[in-house]
């Protein structure tokens, strides 16, 4: 196992995202799940208040280049199972002489790592048609959401959400997983929230605020694919056995 030789969650994260880009999903799962375990272990054992109040500054995030192989020309031309947002999130932090310690990573960095672990499980689940892996992916996506939600309640500003609309990709993929697991009620809720966020995102992308600077969120292919998931009529009941 490659991951056992590393103790830096940021390094593990970025290696895992590179493996996603290279379509090596198994190695990506190994690396990213180890990064999540490091975070959970440190959070469970605790650390001093000084360490917790001085998180490592992550000054840059970047979506990976990996994208879906196909995307709809028009939203109505795709079935709901055809689009999964498949780009990972690189995390770049200021380096020091000391290795990163997971207890003092920012909430955004932790959320990105959890999301990437979910994405690796999600893509491997699709490849293997494995519902257990789908549930692991869902757990990691929701863990990422919970990190951001907790940080928001404490008044922290999320660069991931406000600059990259990171939460939108999670809504898309949770809606997709819920659909695949025949939880149509949850899928409807996730895709409903996705639709509202996409409307806001598209309106904001046309505003003077964003037209004057580099756009850090999604490209047109990303938007087209996610929009396709919001126009599908989702069944209200599971199919008969």
C-alpha positions in Angstrom: 0.0 0.0 0.0 1.5 3.3 -1.1 -0.4 5.4 1.5 1.2 3.8 4.5 4.5 5.5 3.7 3.1 9.0 4.0 1.9 11.0 7.0 1.0 14.3 5.3 -2.7 14.5 4.5 -2.1 17.3 1.9 0.5 15.2 0.1 -1.8 12.1 0.2 -4.7 14.2 -1.1 -2.8 15.6 -4.1 -1.4 12.2 -4.9 -4.8 10.7 -4.7 -6.3 13.3 -7.1 -3.5 12.6 -9.6 -4.4 8.9 -9.4 -8.0 9.9 -10.1 -6.8 11.8 -13.2 -4.9 8.7 -14.3 -7.9 6.5 -13.8 -6.2 4.5 -11.0 -9.2 4.5 -8.7 -8.0 1.8 -6.4 -4.8 3.6 -5.5 -6.8 6.8 -5.2 -9.1 5.2 -2.6 -6.1 3.9 -0.7 -4.3 7.3 -0.6 -7.4 9.4 0.2 -8.9 7.1 2.8 -5.6 7.2 4.6 -5.6 11.0 4.5 -9.2 11.0 6.0 -8.1 8.6 8.7 -5.2 10.9 9.7 -7.7 13.7 10.1 -10.1 11.7 12.1 -7.3 10.3 14.3 -6.0 13.7 15.1 -9.4 15.2 15.8 -10.3 12.3 18.1 -7.1 12.5 20.1 -7.3 16.3 20.3 -4.6 18.9 20.4 -3.8 22.1 22.2 -6.0 25.2 21.7 -2.9 27.1 20.2 -2.6 24.5 17.5 -6.3 24.5 16.8 -6.4 28.3 16.5 -3.5 28.4 14.0 -4.5 26.3 11.1 -2.2 25.7 8.2 -3.0 28.4 5.6 -4.2 26.8 2.4 -4.0 29.7 -0.1 -4.9 27.9 -3.3 -7.4 25.2 -4.4 -7.6 23.8 -7.9 -10.0 21.5 -9.7 -8.3 18.6 -11.4 -8.3 18.2 -15.2 -10.2 14.9 -15.1 -13.7 15.3 -16.5 -16.4 13.0 -17.6 -15.8 11.4 -21.0 -19.1 12.5 -22.3 -21.6 15.2 -21.6 -25.0 16.0 -23.0 -25.3 18.4 -25.9 -28.7 19.4 -24.5 -30.0 18.7 -21.0 -33.0 16.7 -22.2 -30.7 14.3 -24.1 -29.2 12.5 -21.1 -30.5 10.0 -18.5 -29.8 10.9 -14.9 -27.3 8.1 -14.4 -25.1 9.5 -17.2 -23.5 12.4 -15.4 -21.2 12.3 -12.3 -19.0 15.2 -11.5 -15.6 13.5 -11.6 -13.1 16.3 -10.9 -11.0 16.1 -7.8 -9.8 19.1 -5.8 -6.0 19.8 -5.3 -5.0 21.6 -2.1 -2.0 23.8 -2.0 -0.8 25.1 1.4 2.1 27.2 2.6 5.0 24.9 3.4 7.2 25.1 6.5 10.1 23.0 7.8 7.5 20.9 9.7 5.3 18.4 7.9 1.6 19.3 7.9 -0.3 17.9 10.8 -3.9 17.0 10.2 -5.1 18.7 13.4 -4.2 22.1 12.2 -5.5 21.9 8.6 -8.2 24.5 7.7 -11.8 23.3 7.4 -11.7 23.9 3.7 -8.7 21.6 3.4 -10.3 18.9 5.4 -13.6 19.2 3.4 -11.7 18.9 0.1 -9.9 15.8 1.3 -13.1 14.1 2.4 -14.8 15.0 -0.9 -11.9 13.5 -2.9 -12.2 10.3 -0.9 -15.9 10.2 -1.7 -15.2 10.8 -5.3 -12.6 8.0 -5.5 -15.1 5.6 -3.9 -17.8 6.8 -6.1 -15.9 6.3 -9.4 -14.7 2.8 -8.2 -18.2 1.9 -7.3 -19.4 2.7 -10.8 -16.6 0.7 -12.3 -17.4 -2.3 -10.1 -21.2 -1.9 -9.8 -20.7 -2.0 -6.0 -23.4 -0.6 -3.8 -21.3 -0.8 -0.7 -18.7 1.5 -2.2 -21.5 3.8 -3.2 -22.5 4.1 0.4 -18.9 4.8 1.4 -18.8 7.5 -1.2 -22.0 9.0 0.2 -20.6 8.9 3.7 -17.5 10.8 2.6 -19.5 13.4 0.7 -21.7 14.0 3.7 -18.7 14.2 6.0 -17.3 16.9 3.8 -20.6 18.8 4.0 -20.6 18.5 7.8 -17.1 20.0 8.0 -18.2 23.0 6.0 -21.5 23.3 7.9 -19.7 23.3 11.2 -17.2 25.9 10.1 -20.0 28.1 8.7 -21.8 28.0 12.1 -18.6 29.2 13.8 -18.3 32.1 11.4 -15.5 30.8 9.2 -15.3 32.1 5.6 -15.1 29.2 3.1 -13.0 29.9 0.0 -14.2 26.6 -1.4 -17.8 27.5 -1.3 -17.6 31.2 -2.2 -14.9 31.0 -4.9 -15.2 27.5 -6.2 -18.9 26.6 -5.4 -17.5 23.3 -4.1 -20.7 22.4 -2.4 -22.5 22.3 -5.7 -20.5 19.3 -6.9 -21.3 17.4 -3.7 -25.0 18.0 -4.2 -24.8 16.7 -7.7 -23.0 13.5 -6.7 -25.1 12.8 -3.7 -28.2 13.1 -5.8 -26.7 10.7 -8.3 -25.8 8.2 -5.6 -29.3 8.4 -4.0 -30.8 7.7 -7.4 -28.5 4.7 -8.0 -29.4 3.4 -4.5 -33.2 3.9 -5.4 -33.6 6.5 -2.6 -35.7 8.7 -4.9 -36.8 11.0 -2.1 -33.3 11.9 -1.2 -32.3 12.2 -4.8 -35.2 14.6 -5.5 -34.1 16.8 -2.5 -30.4 16.9 -3.6 -31.2 17.7 -7.2 -33.7 20.3 -6.1 -31.0 22.0 -4.0 -28.6 21.6 -7.0 -31.0 23.4 -9.3 -31.3 26.3 -7.0 -27.6 26.6 -6.6 -27.0 26.3 -10.3 -29.4 29.2 -11.0 -27.5 31.3 -8.5 -24.2 30.3 -9.9 -25.1 31.0 -13.5 -26.6 34.4 -12.5 -23.4 35.2 -10.6 -21.2 34.2 -13.4 -22.8 36.8 -15.6 -22.4 39.6 -13.0 -19.7 42.3 -13.1 -18.3 40.8 -9.9 -17.0 37.7 -11.7 -16.5 39.0 -15.2 -13.6 41.1 -13.9 -11.6 38.2 -12.5 -10.6 34.7 -13.1 -13.5 32.2 -12.8 -12.6 29.5 -10.4 -15.7 27.3 -10.4 -17.0 25.2 -13.3 -16.6 25.2 -17.0 -19.5 24.9 -19.4 -19.2 21.1 -19.7 -19.5 20.8 -15.9 -22.6 23.0 -15.8 -24.2 21.3 -18.8 -23.8 17.9 -17.1 -25.1 19.0 -13.7 -28.0 20.8 -15.3 -29.0 17.6 -17.1 -29.5 16.0 -13.7 -32.0 18.6 -12.6 -34.4 18.1 -15.5 -35.0 14.4 -15.2 -38.4 13.2 -13.8 -37.4 11.0 -10.8 -39.8 8.2 -9.8 -41.6 8.6 -6.6 -41.5 4.9 -5.7 -39.0 2.2 -6.1 -39.5 -0.4 -8.9 -41.2 -3.7 -8.0 -38.9 -6.6 -7.2 
